Amino acid sequence: MSAVRLIVAGMLQESAERPGGTSETAALRVLRKVFGYDAFRGQQEAVIDHVVAGGDAVVLMPTGGGKSLCYQIPALVRRGTGVVISPLIALMQDQVDALKALGVRAGFLNSTLDLDQRRVVEAEFLAGELDLLYIAPERLRLETTTALLERAEVSVFAIDEAHCVAQWGHDFRPDYLNLSMLGERWPDVPRIALTATATRATHQEIVQRLGLPAARDFVASFDRPNIQYRIVPKRDPRKQLLRFLKEEHEGDAGIVYCLSRNAVERTAEFLCANGVEAVPYHAGLDAGTRAAHQARFLREDGLVVVATIAFGMGIDKPDVRFVAHLDLPKSVEGYYQETGRAGRDGQPSHAWLAYGLQDVVQQRKLIESGEGDPAFQRRARSHLDAMLSLCETVRCRRGQLLAYFGQEPAEGAAELSCGNCDTCLSPPESWDGTVPAQKVLSTVVRLKRERGQKFGSGQLVDILLGRRTAKVIQFDHDGLSVFGIGTELAEGEWRSVIRQLIAQGLLEIEGEHGTLVLTDASATVLRAEREVRMRKDPAPARSRAAGSAGSRSGGGSSGRAAVAAELPEEAVPLFETLRGWRAEQAREQGVPAYVVFHDATLREIAVRRPGTLGELGEITGVGEKKLATYGEGVLAALAGGPPE
């Protein structure tokens, strides 16, 4: 019997009393003894108690909110093995390593195992020697897998990343549609579906498609107050990114998302050439290269991964200090999921996005030229419109994000200033853009009526500015009555006007060439029946400090400054000593540093300076297994020498 099971068995045999005389549950004792935490957070305890009692649950909880404990602890308290269905094949090894470091017996079955390895895991499962078994969803299509599960006792089924069942969602996985069979074949085994990303519609789809109509819903706030949201006008995006990294995240780990594989490669090369260690990650790379780059990101400090959306879901690295986008995400759900990979440790972090007119044109073209049916294209346009609205808002970005997911800021005011997004830290100016809007729309009208033509934004801007380019002369556009009527604005300002007209539904992008056409609402502007308010893009400037997030971390200047946040000055050298000790342990074991101890645990050790194993065992995040494994080494590091 494992150490964890002995803890649980002991709990069931005797009633443990806490200092105040109140009874301590088996779940709470496992939390303390195995995971090293004294108390549950938020709704964790309610979820765990419900599942331990045999109930089904749907859990919506933000990244970093502690979702994994909601199924790990029931799996340890209930009889049998907990089975976790997860799409994160590339990360299962790290997840299992992290559990083993806690003394939890864990294994996984996926396509990365050879026949002998798979047989060993299956034998352990059948012998009752696993507390948790991770399975990729596609394996459940195999009758051999379901037959295996029927031959042993399952304590709980956990369906992680449950939003993957949503067919209109950003991460749809067809294999998830088969998971309703779990309730049919194992009606007495509780199921828990978990995700960090779900609108109300996605929530309903999870319940329906997974067959969980009687499940209890647990919906936590999606707010991530430690993440500062910042969206900037795209001018020279790679140089803007480099300035952002050099000024605010020197030496930090982070993720940069690009839309295309080519953009990923070029951006990674650009960063490396300018002194930022970066590696590419996209589906065009061979599996070995992708695995090596992901392993480096998880195990090394300060590495930047430049990636398509193929990278990131389920990444457990707690000290990702920023997530940057060089291209417009397709949806608010995707944006929230991707930015949520920053700051899992609760420390100040950034979500930074460079956004421009060409992004809008490109995304519209992708939708129009895609293979989806009309219903799919309508839904894709709706997702993109919501993302454009977030980019162009003059309101608090956090408030708008939460409103999209059907929530309000904690204080309950939808218009609340969060104090930690760009629109709150530097409120944008708005201006009356009605006349410029009429000029743009009139140009579209003249091209259609007088020339029978449709063009994209570049030609419209040239006409408005009175530029006699080769293309303008070729099509006789210098003879239009609107030629040269827009010299009061610069080219970038006109592009901003066009971008915002698209976002407001007053212009539409049509066809694979990205031409601009009027919408039904355009006529109200042309007839001066509607005022068009626009957001004034900020002038180019040096990157600002991280506002309220940066003020808690000394301005967000470096990774070590961020993780040392809130440390007394005298504790910083000891904290760095502990980081060095941890890095050595992680290298020896071939695991990410956070598998040994999280930064938060090292910070508490550096401040409290425990002198005995008993005192060290009182530190948050130091469970019994880690105390036995690392205790002497930590005390030696604190004393300034190696253990005897």
RALINQUI-V487425 format. One record per pair of residues at least 24 apart in sequence whose C-alpha atoms are under 6 Angstrom apart, sorted by the first residue. I is the first residue (numbers start at 1). J is the second residue. If there is no record, write none. Layout:
I_J ; I_J
This chain:
33_623 ; 33_624 ; 34_623 ; 35_623 ; 36_620 ; 36_621 ; 36_622 ; 36_623 ; 37_620 ; 37_621 ; 44_70 ; 54_190 ; 55_190 ; 56_190 ; 56_191 ; 56_192 ; 56_215 ; 57_192 ; 57_215 ; 57_216 ; 57_217 ; 58_192 ; 58_193 ; 58_217 ; 59_194 ; 59_218 ; 60_194 ; 60_195 ; 60_196 ; 60_219 ; 61_196 ; 61_220 ; 62_196 ; 62_222 ; 63_196 ; 63_340 ; 64_344 ; 75_155 ; 78_155 ; 79_155 ; 80_153 ; 80_154 ; 80_155 ; 81_131 ; 81_132 ; 81_154 ; 81_155 ; 82_132 ; 82_154 ; 82_155 ; 82_156 ; 83_132 ; 83_133 ; 83_134 ; 83_157 ; 84_134 ; 84_157 ; 84_158 ; 85_135 ; 85_136 ; 85_137 ; 85_159 ; 86_136 ; 86_160 ; 87_136 ; 98_595 ; 102_625 ; 103_625 ; 105_130 ; 105_131 ; 106_130 ; 106_131 ; 106_132 ; 106_133 ; 107_133 ; 108_133 ; 108_134 ; 108_135 ; 109_135 ; 110_136 ; 126_152 ; 137_175 ; 138_175 ; 156_189 ; 156_190 ; 156_191 ; 157_191 ; 158_191 ; 158_192 ; 158_193 ; 159_193 ; 160_194 ; 161_194 ; 161_195 ; 162_193 ; 162_194 ; 162_195 ; 166_205 ; 170_334 ; 179_210 ; 180_210 ; 180_211 ; 199_405 ; 226_348 ; 227_349 ; 227_350 ; 228_350 ; 228_351 ; 228_420 ; 228_421 ; 229_351 ; 229_421 ; 230_352 ; 230_421 ; 230_422 ; 231_352 ; 231_353 ; 231_354 ; 232_354 ; 233_354 ; 233_355 ; 233_356 ; 234_354 ; 234_355 ; 234_356 ; 244_543 ; 248_556 ; 248_557 ; 249_557 ; 249_558 ; 250_558 ; 251_302 ; 251_558 ; 251_559 ; 252_302 ; 252_559 ; 253_302 ; 253_303 ; 253_304 ; 253_320 ; 253_321 ; 254_304 ; 254_320 ; 254_321 ; 254_322 ; 254_323 ; 255_304 ; 255_305 ; 255_306 ; 255_323 ; 256_306 ; 256_323 ; 256_324 ; 256_325 ; 257_306 ; 257_307 ; 257_308 ; 257_325 ; 258_308 ; 258_326 ; 258_327 ; 259_308 ; 259_327 ; 264_306 ; 264_307 ; 268_306 ; 277_303 ; 278_303 ; 278_304 ; 278_305 ; 279_305 ; 280_305 ; 280_306 ; 280_307 ; 281_307 ; 282_307 ; 282_308 ; 298_592 ; 299_592 ; 318_344 ; 318_345 ; 319_343 ; 321_349 ; 322_349 ; 322_350 ; 322_351 ; 323_351 ; 324_351 ; 324_352 ; 324_353 ; 325_353 ; 326_354 ; 328_359 ; 330_384 ; 331_383 ; 331_384 ; 331_387 ; 332_387 ; 348_549 ; 357_499 ; 361_514 ; 365_512 ; 388_503 ; 396_423 ; 396_424 ; 420_548 ; 429_536 ; 430_534 ; 430_535 ; 430_536 ; 431_533 ; 431_534 ; 432_533 ; 433_532 ; 433_533 ; 433_534 ; 434_531 ; 434_532 ; 438_526 ; 454_515 ; 455_515 ; 456_514 ; 456_515 ; 456_516 ; 571_606 ; 571_607 ; 574_606 ; 575_606
